Amino acid sequence: MVWMHKRNLTMLNEFILIGITDLPELQDPLFGLFLIVYMVSVVGNLGLIILTKIDSRLQTPMYFFLRYLAFTDLGYSTAVGPKLLVDLAVDDHAISYSWCAAQLTVFGVFIISELFILSAMAYDRYVAICNPLLYTVIMSQRLCQALVAIPYLYSVFLSLLTIIKIFTSSFCDYNVIRHFYCDTQPLISLLCSDTLEIKLIILIFSAFNLVSSLLIVLVSYTLILVAILKMNSAEGRRKSFSTCGSHLTVIVIFYGTLFFMYVTPKSSDSFDADKMASLFYALVIPMLNPMIYSLRNKEVKNALLRTWRMCAIILLKIDCRIC
């Protein structure tokens, strides 16, 4: 009997995701809503990636980081979104053992990377405003590549460490995950073996990731604020604030959601709040980020207009040749 309760879940081959809601009448409206959210996110982030790659006027460090921010948003929303839509459409909440591990790994890699890419963007804004004459020297191509590559390598290491610790432990018979995707905390609650080491690893690294990345952001923007207040020109202050506006908006939304999840006291009723917060940062934030950077950034809007005009000219030429 003890062996039956300690047997590893690999014998069962799958988990059952509890999903967003168990009310059948809400599944179709939610499917339509999240399909629109996910498609807008895909189009917006792919558009930013392509635009910042092909437009010669957007070949600066700021847009280099923006491209990878869009890539990261696309990555973790895609790790969660399609499976969520399938569950709502066909009411099949099963996910295989290997796919659960893969989903958690991919989601972890991109969500951790996002924290440090946002920090790199804050540092970039600090250099641009506080050291404008040395901006191109300091923010060299090599440094920009390192500020993106290091977070990705670190997040891959941390995600694999977490996955190995969880999936080499013993699961109980119960295989229902109280979430709409494979997340660490619901998975840990299914373990029969000692979870102290895994919980400590997750707690320590989560605290380090949040505190270190946020510290870089706070220090960067404190120095930026001091530099802006010292400016004599009101126009200069306005331009400086406008260059930081989009990034600050994204920072507040992203970190605010994460702190809501980690700071709010946990109780038996906290699972629904966690799911709502997870939905927001896994699907809604990746949709909002391209909108924020597109609507508040004149260079992006101008680049988008130039691209549309170029596409229109090409289509007109094709039509003329066909005629």
PEVEN-V963798 format. One record per residue. N is the residue number from 1. RES is the residue in one letter. SS is DSSP state (A for helix, B for strand, O for the rest). PHI is phi in whole degrees, 0 to 359 (NA if undefined). PSI is psi in whole degrees, -180 to 180 (NA if undefined). Layout:
<<N	RES	SS	PHI	PSI> <N	RES	SS	PHI	PSI>>
//
This chain:
<<1	M	O	NA	-42> <2	V	A	298	-40> <3	W	A	297	-37> <4	M	A	297	-36> <5	H	A	279	-19> <6	K	A	260	-3> <7	R	O	296	147> <8	N	O	284	146> <9	L	A	290	-12> <10	T	A	301	-22> <11	M	A	288	-25> <12	L	O	270	-24> <13	N	O	72	-1> <14	E	B	200	160> <15	F	B	249	163> <16	I	B	242	119> <17	L	B	276	130> <18	I	O	290	-23> <19	G	O	83	-170> <20	I	O	277	-44> <21	T	O	214	152> <22	D	O	257	11> <23	L	O	268	114> <24	P	A	300	-34> <25	E	A	291	-16> <26	L	A	266	-12> <27	Q	A	292	-43> <28	D	A	294	-47> <29	P	A	299	-40> <30	L	A	293	-37> <31	F	A	299	-46> <32	G	A	298	-42> <33	L	A	296	-49> <34	F	A	286	-25> <35	L	A	295	-45> <36	I	A	297	-46> <37	V	A	300	-46> <38	Y	A	292	-41> <39	M	A	294	-40> <40	V	A	297	-40> <41	S	A	297	-46> <42	V	A	297	-49> <43	V	A	297	-45> <44	G	A	296	-47> <45	N	A	288	-40> <46	L	A	297	-40> <47	G	A	299	-43> <48	L	A	296	-41> <49	I	A	299	-48> <50	I	A	293	-44> <51	L	A	297	-46> <52	T	A	287	-13> <53	K	A	270	-39> <54	I	A	265	-25> <55	D	O	277	123> <56	S	A	293	-25> <57	R	A	278	-7> <58	L	A	252	22> <59	Q	O	267	60> <60	T	O	237	164> <61	P	A	304	-38> <62	M	A	301	-44> <63	Y	A	279	-21> <64	F	A	297	-47> <65	F	A	292	-37> <66	L	A	298	-38> <67	R	A	299	-44> <68	Y	A	284	-26> <69	L	A	295	-43> <70	A	A	296	-41> <71	F	A	298	-41> <72	T	A	293	-44> <73	D	A	302	-44> <74	L	A	297	-37> <75	G	A	294	-52> <76	Y	A	281	-25> <77	S	A	289	-33> <78	T	A	285	-27> <79	A	A	295	-28> <80	V	A	250	-43> <81	G	A	303	-55> <82	P	A	301	-42> <83	K	A	295	-41> <84	L	A	299	-43> <85	L	A	294	-40> <86	V	A	297	-44> <87	D	A	299	-39> <88	L	A	287	-32> <89	A	A	281	-44> <90	V	A	249	0> <91	D	O	56	40> <92	D	O	241	102> <93	H	O	265	12> <94	A	B	281	143> <95	I	B	221	133> <96	S	B	293	160> <97	Y	A	304	-48> <98	S	A	290	-38> <99	W	A	291	-33> <100	C	A	297	-46> <101	A	A	297	-42> <102	A	A	294	-42> <103	Q	A	298	-45> <104	L	A	295	-39> <105	T	A	295	-51> <106	V	A	297	-45> <107	F	A	299	-44> <108	G	A	297	-43> <109	V	A	301	-47> <110	F	A	283	-37> <111	I	A	289	-36> <112	I	A	290	-42> <113	S	A	300	-37> <114	E	A	300	-40> <115	L	A	304	-47> <116	F	A	277	-24> <117	I	A	291	-39> <118	L	A	297	-37> <119	S	A	294	-42> <120	A	A	298	-38> <121	M	A	294	-36> <122	A	A	294	-42> <123	Y	A	297	-40> <124	D	A	300	-43> <125	R	A	293	-35> <126	Y	A	298	-47> <127	V	A	295	-42> <128	A	A	297	-36> <129	I	A	268	-39> <130	C	A	271	-25> <131	N	O	225	60> <132	P	A	298	-33> <133	L	A	289	-27> <134	L	A	256	10> <135	Y	A	303	-51> <136	T	A	292	-26> <137	V	A	284	-48> <138	I	A	291	-50> <139	M	O	273	63> <140	S	O	288	165> <141	Q	A	299	-38> <142	R	A	295	-43> <143	L	A	295	-44> <144	C	A	300	-44> <145	Q	A	296	-38> <146	A	A	293	-40> <147	L	A	292	-17> <148	V	A	263	-43> <149	A	A	293	-42> <150	I	A	298	-47> <151	P	A	300	-38> <152	Y	A	293	-43> <153	L	A	296	-43> <154	Y	A	296	-44> <155	S	A	292	-34> <156	V	A	296	-46> <157	F	A	300	-48> <158	L	A	293	-40> <159	S	A	294	-43> <160	L	A	295	-38> <161	L	A	299	-45> <162	T	A	296	-45> <163	I	A	297	-45> <164	I	A	298	-43> <165	K	A	296	-40> <166	I	A	285	-49> <167	F	A	274	-3> <168	T	O	260	2> <169	S	O	271	171> <170	S	O	270	124> <171	F	B	267	152> <172	C	O	275	-180> <173	D	O	298	-36> <174	Y	O	290	123> <175	N	O	238	21> <176	V	B	267	120> <177	I	B	268	122> <178	R	O	277	64> <179	H	O	196	175> <180	F	O	261	0> <181	Y	O	210	171> <182	C	O	282	101> <183	D	O	250	161> <184	T	A	295	-49> <185	Q	A	297	-48> <186	P	A	298	-35> <187	L	A	292	-42> <188	I	A	298	-34> <189	S	O	293	-15> <190	L	O	269	-7> <191	L	B	282	141> <192	C	O	266	-26> <193	S	O	282	172> <194	D	O	297	128> <195	T	O	253	5> <196	L	A	300	-46> <197	E	A	296	-44> <198	I	A	296	-44> <199	K	A	296	-38> <200	L	A	294	-43> <201	I	A	300	-48> <202	I	A	295	-43> <203	L	A	297	-47> <204	I	A	296	-49> <205	F	A	289	-36> <206	S	A	296	-44> <207	A	A	297	-43> <208	F	A	298	-46> <209	N	A	298	-47> <210	L	A	293	-49> <211	V	A	292	-46> <212	S	A	294	-45> <213	S	A	293	-41> <214	L	A	291	-34> <215	L	A	298	-42> <216	I	A	299	-43> <217	V	A	296	-47> <218	L	A	295	-44> <219	V	A	296	-44> <220	S	A	300	-47> <221	Y	A	283	-24> <222	T	A	294	-45> <223	L	A	294	-37> <224	I	A	297	-45> <225	L	A	298	-43> <226	V	A	299	-44> <227	A	A	295	-40> <228	I	A	293	-42> <229	L	A	295	-24> <230	K	O	278	-12> <231	M	O	291	139> <232	N	O	276	-28> <233	S	O	272	128> <234	A	A	293	-35> <235	E	A	294	-39> <236	G	A	295	-41> <237	R	A	295	-40> <238	R	A	296	-44> <239	K	A	295	-39> <240	S	A	295	-44> <241	F	A	296	-37> <242	S	A	292	-33> <243	T	A	290	-22> <244	C	A	261	-12> <245	G	A	302	-48> <246	S	A	296	-46> <247	H	A	294	-40> <248	L	A	297	-39> <249	T	A	298	-46> <250	V	A	297	-42> <251	I	A	301	-49> <252	V	A	298	-45> <253	I	A	294	-47> <254	F	A	292	-52> <255	Y	A	290	-33> <256	G	A	299	-42> <257	T	A	294	-44> <258	L	A	295	-42> <259	F	A	292	-33> <260	F	A	300	-41> <261	M	A	291	-41> <262	Y	A	271	-27> <263	V	A	269	-32> <264	T	O	298	139> <265	P	O	296	140> <266	K	O	273	137> <267	S	O	212	-178> <268	S	O	293	-21> <269	D	O	263	4> <270	S	A	279	-12> <271	F	A	297	-41> <272	D	A	295	-41> <273	A	A	296	-41> <274	D	A	298	-41> <275	K	A	295	-40> <276	M	A	294	-43> <277	A	A	295	-40> <278	S	A	296	-41> <279	L	A	300	-40> <280	F	A	294	-49> <281	Y	A	278	-19> <282	A	A	274	-28> <283	L	A	235	-42> <284	V	A	283	-45> <285	I	A	300	-45> <286	P	A	299	-24> <287	M	A	281	-38> <288	L	A	287	-37> <289	N	A	304	-49> <290	P	A	299	-35> <291	M	A	294	-45> <292	I	A	299	-46> <293	Y	A	287	-27> <294	S	A	279	-44> <295	L	A	284	-29> <296	R	O	260	3> <297	N	O	237	114> <298	K	A	294	-37> <299	E	A	296	-41> <300	V	A	294	-43> <301	K	A	296	-42> <302	N	A	294	-40> <303	A	A	296	-39> <304	L	A	295	-42> <305	L	A	296	-42> <306	R	A	297	-39> <307	T	A	294	-43> <308	W	A	298	-42> <309	R	A	296	-42> <310	M	A	297	-43> <311	C	A	295	-39> <312	A	A	295	-41> <313	I	A	296	-43> <314	I	A	297	-43> <315	L	A	295	-38> <316	L	A	296	-41> <317	K	A	297	-40> <318	I	A	296	-42> <319	D	A	298	-42> <320	C	A	295	-39> <321	R	A	293	-38> <322	I	A	294	-41> <323	C	O	293	NA>>
//
